[in-house]
Amino acid sequence: MEHADGTVDIQKIVGNIDKLPTLPMVVTTLNDLIRNPNTAAGDIHAVISKDQALSARILKLVNSAFYGFSERISSVSHAIVILGFNTVRNVALTASVFEMFDTESESEAVFDLKAFWMHSLGVASCARHIASKIRMPAVEDVFIAGLLHDIGKVITYQHVHHKFVDIVKIVKERNVHIKIAEEEVLDGINHAQVGAWLATNWKLPSGLVNMIGFHHRPDLVDDAIIKPVSCVHLADILIRSLNVGSGGDSTIPAVAQRAWEALGFSEKDIDVILLAMEEELAGIESFVSEV
């Protein structure tokens, strides 16, 4: 929503635009089931099986090179057993989000959505890898946060398009991080804030909202959530360094000191993570192509 003076209230755009997508009921139900410790595999299967199109997309994705199984997974129930509740939920969410925000861009010169999803999926995969390395619980939540960390860019692109064009122009002319250009054009607002507002509207858990909202500013969060936020923060920077897809600009920011301290990684640890991600790049490209 743009005011008469040209300023933009992104929060109103996120909250009020009728075209803004909502999470499909099946994904919302899966989120509720996974938070219930009494949920059984049959409960997950019963929900997914009611949506034949989603079931087909899940099977297509779990059989992609991203997961690398030598034998074909032929049913959703088999996928649940092999991958687990959380991963199947993530595949369902990923397929749904990709469908909501069509990967076919009418103007790739402004914003290449396929490259955007390559970057987002790379960050999701890398964040999960980092979280596993530090033995953090709920690593699949970190995956979702990585997938959605930049979703605010798509909202701006689709709903305040002329402002997004101005943002891209600043990025190209001055070679700055897109966050800087956003805050200049959108009156101090950036994609992390927009993404957090969207995640709140989707009623995602507060931990996910914070990972999305503070992935550029881990220095602002309290100790209770510093590690998961730092996982997404570091993953974003590492995936940029590997040039996986596009986050909207070509900069590679420095890792926040507080994130380094929270994760406790050495340079050798970073090299190991980068090597693991390089090996996953083909799978990530395959996954995005399959959606």
Buried (B, 14 or more C-beta within 10 A) or exposed (E): BEEEEEEBBBBEBBBEEEEBBEBBEBBBBBBEBBEEEEBEBEBBBEBBBEBEEBBEBBBBBBBBBBBEEEEEBEEBBBBBEBBBBBBBBBBBBBBBBBBBBEBEBEEEEBBBBBBBBBBBBBBBBBBBBBBEBBEBEBBBBBBBBBBBBBBBBBBBBBBBEEBBBBBBEBBEEEEBBBBBBBBBBBBEBBBBBBBBBBBBBBEBBEBBBBBBBBBBBBEEBEEEBBBBBBBBBBBBBBBBEBEBBBBBBBBBEEBBEBBBEBBEBEEEBBEBBBEBBEEBBEBBBBBBEBB
